[in-house]
Amino acid sequence: MEVENFDKTFEKLKNVDLEGKSFEQCKFVDCEFVSKSFKNSKFIDCEFTGGNLTLIKVTGTQFQDVNFNKCKVAGVNFSNCAKFGLSFNFDSCYLKHCDFSSLNIPKIKVEKCEIEGTDFTDTNLEESNFRKSQFIDSTFSNCNLSGAGFLGSDGYLINPAINKVMKARFDYPGLLGLLRDFGIKIEK
Protein backbone atom coordinates (compact mmCIF):
# COMPACT_ATOMS: atom_id res chain seq x y z
CA MET A 1 0.00 0.00 0.00
CA GLU A 2 1.47 3.31 -1.07
CA VAL A 3 1.51 6.11 1.52
CA GLU A 4 -1.22 8.54 0.52
CA ASN A 5 -0.91 10.94 3.43
CA PHE A 6 2.48 11.85 4.87
CA ASP A 7 3.16 14.36 7.65
CA LYS A 8 -0.30 15.95 7.57
CA THR A 9 -2.49 17.31 10.32
CA PHE A 10 -6.23 16.69 10.15
CA GLU A 11 -8.36 18.81 12.47
CA LYS A 12 -12.01 18.39 13.43
CA LEU A 13 -12.85 15.81 10.77
CA LYS A 14 -16.40 14.45 11.16
CA ASN A 15 -18.21 11.52 9.59
CA VAL A 16 -15.28 10.50 7.39
CA ASP A 17 -14.45 6.88 6.60
CA LEU A 18 -10.73 6.17 6.41
CA GLU A 19 -11.13 2.70 4.91
CA GLY A 20 -8.24 1.48 2.76
CA LYS A 21 -6.15 4.63 3.24
CA SER A 22 -2.53 5.00 4.31
CA PHE A 23 -1.19 7.58 6.79
CA GLU A 24 2.35 8.12 7.99
CA GLN A 25 3.46 10.70 10.59
CA CYS A 26 -0.02 12.24 10.58
CA LYS A 27 -1.94 13.92 13.39
CA PHE A 28 -5.68 13.73 13.91
CA VAL A 29 -6.85 16.47 16.27
CA ASP A 30 -10.38 16.65 17.75
CA CYS A 31 -11.81 14.35 15.06
CA GLU A 32 -15.14 12.51 15.32
CA PHE A 33 -15.00 9.03 13.78
CA VAL A 34 -18.05 7.49 15.47
CA SER A 35 -19.01 4.20 13.74
CA LYS A 36 -16.67 4.89 10.83
CA SER A 37 -14.53 2.37 9.01
CA PHE A 38 -10.76 2.18 9.33
CA LYS A 39 -10.77 -1.26 7.67
CA ASN A 40 -7.59 -2.23 5.83
CA SER A 41 -5.99 1.16 6.52
CA LYS A 42 -2.44 1.76 7.63
CA PHE A 43 -1.36 4.19 10.36
CA ILE A 44 2.38 4.48 10.95
CA ASP A 45 3.82 6.87 13.55
CA CYS A 46 0.49 8.71 13.84
CA GLU A 47 -1.22 10.51 16.70
CA PHE A 48 -4.89 10.89 17.60
CA THR A 49 -5.58 13.69 20.10
CA GLY A 50 -8.92 14.60 21.67
CA GLY A 51 -10.97 12.48 19.29
CA ASN A 52 -13.96 10.20 19.52
CA LEU A 53 -13.28 6.75 18.04
CA THR A 54 -16.42 5.02 19.31
CA LEU A 55 -17.34 1.86 17.39
CA ILE A 56 -14.73 2.29 14.64
CA LYS A 57 -14.18 -0.81 12.52
CA VAL A 58 -10.54 -1.88 12.43
CA THR A 59 -10.53 -5.21 10.58
CA GLY A 60 -7.17 -5.58 8.85
CA THR A 61 -6.02 -2.15 10.05
CA GLN A 62 -2.30 -1.67 10.71
CA PHE A 63 -1.41 0.43 13.75
CA GLN A 64 2.35 0.88 14.07
CA ASP A 65 3.70 3.32 16.68
CA VAL A 66 0.33 5.05 17.03
CA ASN A 67 -0.49 7.23 20.05
CA PHE A 68 -3.98 7.99 21.31
CA ASN A 69 -4.13 11.00 23.66
CA LYS A 70 -7.25 12.19 25.48
CA CYS A 71 -9.47 10.14 23.18
CA LYS A 72 -12.72 8.29 23.75
CA VAL A 73 -12.29 4.78 22.37
CA ALA A 74 -15.38 2.63 22.91
CA GLY A 75 -16.60 -0.64 21.45
CA VAL A 76 -13.47 -1.18 19.33
CA ASN A 77 -12.36 -4.75 18.62
CA PHE A 78 -8.59 -4.30 18.33
CA SER A 79 -8.19 -8.08 18.07
CA ASN A 80 -9.33 -7.70 14.42
CA CYS A 81 -6.34 -5.47 13.57
CA ALA A 82 -3.47 -6.63 11.40
CA LYS A 83 -1.09 -8.37 13.81
CA PHE A 84 2.24 -7.62 12.12
CA GLY A 85 4.06 -4.69 13.76
CA LEU A 86 1.08 -3.86 15.96
CA SER A 87 2.03 -1.17 18.48
CA PHE A 88 0.05 1.63 20.03
CA ASN A 89 -0.20 3.58 23.28
CA PHE A 90 -3.01 5.31 25.15
CA ASP A 91 -2.57 8.35 27.40
CA SER A 92 -5.42 9.93 29.37
CA CYS A 93 -8.01 8.06 27.30
CA TYR A 94 -11.39 6.58 28.08
CA LEU A 95 -11.42 2.95 26.91
CA LYS A 96 -14.82 1.30 27.19
CA HIS A 97 -15.84 -2.18 26.01
CA CYS A 98 -12.77 -2.63 23.84
CA ASP A 99 -11.32 -6.02 22.94
CA PHE A 100 -7.56 -6.61 23.00
CA SER A 101 -7.86 -10.40 23.28
CA SER A 102 -5.24 -12.69 21.76
CA LEU A 103 -2.94 -9.80 20.81
CA ASN A 104 0.83 -9.69 21.14
CA ILE A 105 1.31 -6.12 22.41
CA PRO A 106 4.25 -6.12 24.84
CA LYS A 107 5.43 -2.79 26.22
CA ILE A 108 2.13 -1.04 25.46
CA LYS A 109 1.54 2.09 27.53
CA VAL A 110 -1.97 2.65 28.85
CA GLU A 111 -1.36 5.50 31.29
CA LYS A 112 -3.81 7.70 33.18
CA CYS A 113 -6.73 6.00 31.43
CA GLU A 114 -10.18 4.92 32.56
CA ILE A 115 -10.65 1.35 31.34
CA GLU A 116 -14.15 -0.08 31.59
CA GLY A 117 -15.45 -3.47 30.47
CA THR A 118 -12.34 -4.13 28.39
CA ASP A 119 -11.11 -7.63 27.51
CA PHE A 120 -7.43 -8.60 27.69
CA THR A 121 -7.94 -12.40 27.47
CA ASP A 122 -4.95 -14.39 26.12
CA THR A 123 -2.97 -11.18 25.58
CA ASN A 124 0.78 -10.71 25.80
CA LEU A 125 1.21 -7.51 27.83
CA GLU A 126 4.75 -8.24 28.99
CA GLU A 127 6.51 -5.12 30.34
CA SER A 128 3.46 -2.98 29.63
CA ASN A 129 2.70 0.09 31.69
CA PHE A 130 -0.79 0.77 33.10
CA ARG A 131 0.42 3.57 35.42
CA LYS A 132 -2.30 5.60 37.13
CA SER A 133 -5.13 3.90 35.23
CA GLN A 134 -8.51 3.06 36.74
CA PHE A 135 -10.14 -0.27 35.85
CA ILE A 136 -13.83 -1.11 36.04
CA ASP A 137 -15.06 -4.64 35.18
CA SER A 138 -12.12 -5.37 32.85
CA THR A 139 -10.86 -8.90 32.22
CA PHE A 140 -7.30 -10.20 32.48
CA SER A 141 -7.35 -13.94 31.79
CA ASN A 142 -4.42 -16.08 30.66
CA CYS A 143 -2.32 -12.96 30.09
CA ASN A 144 1.42 -12.51 30.20
CA LEU A 145 1.82 -9.56 32.57
CA SER A 146 5.46 -10.31 33.41
CA GLY A 147 7.26 -7.10 34.25
CA ALA A 148 4.10 -5.01 33.71
CA GLY A 149 3.53 -1.95 35.87
CA PHE A 150 0.29 -1.08 37.63
CA LEU A 151 1.68 1.59 39.96
CA GLY A 152 -0.92 4.15 40.95
CA SER A 153 -3.65 2.07 39.30
CA ASP A 154 -6.77 0.72 40.96
CA GLY A 155 -9.80 -1.45 40.27
CA TYR A 156 -8.02 -4.19 38.33
CA LEU A 157 -8.86 -7.82 39.11
CA ILE A 158 -5.97 -10.08 38.20
CA ASN A 159 -5.82 -13.68 39.32
CA PRO A 160 -2.12 -14.67 39.63
CA ALA A 161 -3.13 -18.35 39.28
CA ILE A 162 -4.24 -17.84 35.65
CA ASN A 163 -2.01 -14.92 34.60
CA LYS A 164 1.77 -14.64 34.46
CA VAL A 165 2.71 -11.85 36.88
CA MET A 166 6.41 -12.52 37.53
CA LYS A 167 8.18 -9.22 38.25
CA ALA A 168 5.00 -7.19 37.66
CA ARG A 169 4.79 -4.06 39.83
CA PHE A 170 1.76 -3.24 41.98
CA ASP A 171 1.19 -0.90 44.91
CA TYR A 172 -1.35 -0.51 47.69
CA PRO A 173 -4.36 -0.39 47.62
CA GLY A 174 -4.53 -1.62 44.02
CA LEU A 175 -2.72 -4.86 44.79
CA LEU A 176 -5.82 -6.04 46.64
CA GLY A 177 -7.19 -6.83 43.16
CA LEU A 178 -4.72 -9.74 43.08
CA LEU A 179 -6.41 -11.41 46.02
CA ARG A 180 -10.13 -11.14 45.25
CA ASP A 181 -10.46 -14.51 43.49
CA PHE A 182 -8.95 -16.27 46.52
CA GLY A 183 -11.70 -15.20 48.94
CA ILE A 184 -9.18 -13.59 51.27
CA LYS A 185 -10.50 -10.94 53.64
CA ILE A 186 -8.14 -8.11 54.50
CA GLU A 187 -8.83 -6.01 57.55
CA LYS A 188 -7.19 -2.89 58.85
N, C-alpha and C positions, 0 to 999 in steps of 0.2 A: 504494500500500500504506500503510495507516494504521499509525502507530507504536504497537505493542502494549506495548512495554517501554521506559520512559524513565527514565534515571538510577537504575538498579537494580544491585545487586551480587549475583552468583550465585557461591556458594562450593561447591566439591567436588561439583558435579553429575557424575553418572555415567550412562552408557547412555541419554542423552536426545537424541532427534533434534530439530533446530532448523529443520526444513524449513518454508519458507513463512512464517517469523516475522520480525518487525521489531524491531530494537533500536537505541536511540539513547542515547549517553552511558552505556553499561552496562559493567560490569566482570565478567569471568569469572576467578575465582581458583581455581587448583588443580583444574580440571575435567578429566574424562576423556571425550573425545568419539571414542574409537577406532571407526573404520568407521561413524560416524554421518553423517546427511545434513544438510547446510546448504543444500540446493538451494533456489533462488529466495528466499532470505532476504536481509535487508538489515541491515547493520551500519554505523552511522554514528557516528564519534567514540567507538569502543569500545576496550576493552583486554582482552587475554587474558594472564594472568600465571601461570606455572608449570604450564601445562596440557599435555595430550597430545592432539594433533590428528592422529594417525596415520590415514591413509586416509580422511579426511573427504571427502565429495562436495560440490563447490562449483559445480555447473552452475547458471548464472544468478544466482549469489550476488553481491550488491553489497557491496564492502568500500570504505568511504570514510573516510579518516583513522583507520585501525585500527592499533593497536600490539600486537605480539606480544612478550612479555618472558619470557625463560627458559622457552620452550615447546619441546616436541618436535613437529616438523611433518614428517611423513614420508609419501611417496607421494601428495602432494596435487597435482592438476593445476589450478594457478591459471589456466592459459590458458582454462579453461572458465568463468571468472567473467564476470559482466556487465562490459563494458569501460568504460561511461560512469562517469566520476568515480573510477575505480579508484585507490586510494592506500592503501598500508600500509607499515609498517616492522617490522623484526625486530631485537631487541637481545638478545644472549646466548642465542640459540636454536640448536637443532640442526635443520638442514634437510637431509633425506635423500631422494633420489630425487623431488624436486619438479620440476614443469614450469612455467616462466614464459615459455615460447616465444610469440613473436608478440604480446607485451604492450607497451603504451605506458605505462611506469612510470618516467618521469624523476624524479630527486631522491629515489628510494627510499633508505632507510637500512637497511643490513644490517650491523650493527656487532657485533663480538665474537662472531660466529657460527661454527659449524662447518658447512660446506656440502659435502655429499657427493653425488656422482652427480646433480647438479641441472642442468637444461637451461635455458639462457638464449638459445636460437637465435632470431634475428630479433627481438630485444627492444630497445626503446628504453630505455636506462639512463643517458641523458644526465644529467650532474651528480649521479649517485648516489654514495653513500658506503658502501664496503665495509671501513671502517677496522677493523683488528685481527681480520679474519676469516680462517679457515683453510679452504682449498679442497682437496677430494680428488676427482679424476675428474669435475669439473664442466665443462660445455661452454659456451663463449662463441663463437658463430658468427654472422657477419653482424649484429653488435650495434652500436648507437650507444653508445659509452662515452666520448664527448667530455666532458671536464671531470670525469669520474668520479674518485673517490679510492680508492686501494688501499693507503694508507699503513699500515704495520704488518701487512699481510696477507701470506700466503704460500700456495704451492701452486697458484695459479691458472695456467692455460695459456691465454694470449690471443695469437692470431696477428694482429699489426698489419696484415697484408696483406688480411685478410678482416673486420676489425673497425675501426670508426672510433674512434681513440684520441687525437685532437687535444686537447691540453691536459689529458689525464688525468694523474693523479699516482700515481707508483709510487716505492718505495724499495728499497734493497738489503737482503736478498738476493731478495726477491720478484720484482723486475723481471727476473730470469733467466727467469721464465715467459713473457716476451715473445719470447725467442730460441729456444726449444726447437724449434719447427717449422722453423727455418732450418738446423739441424744444426751450429750454432756451438758450439765447445768453449771453455769459459772456464776458465783455469787461474789459480791464485794465484801 
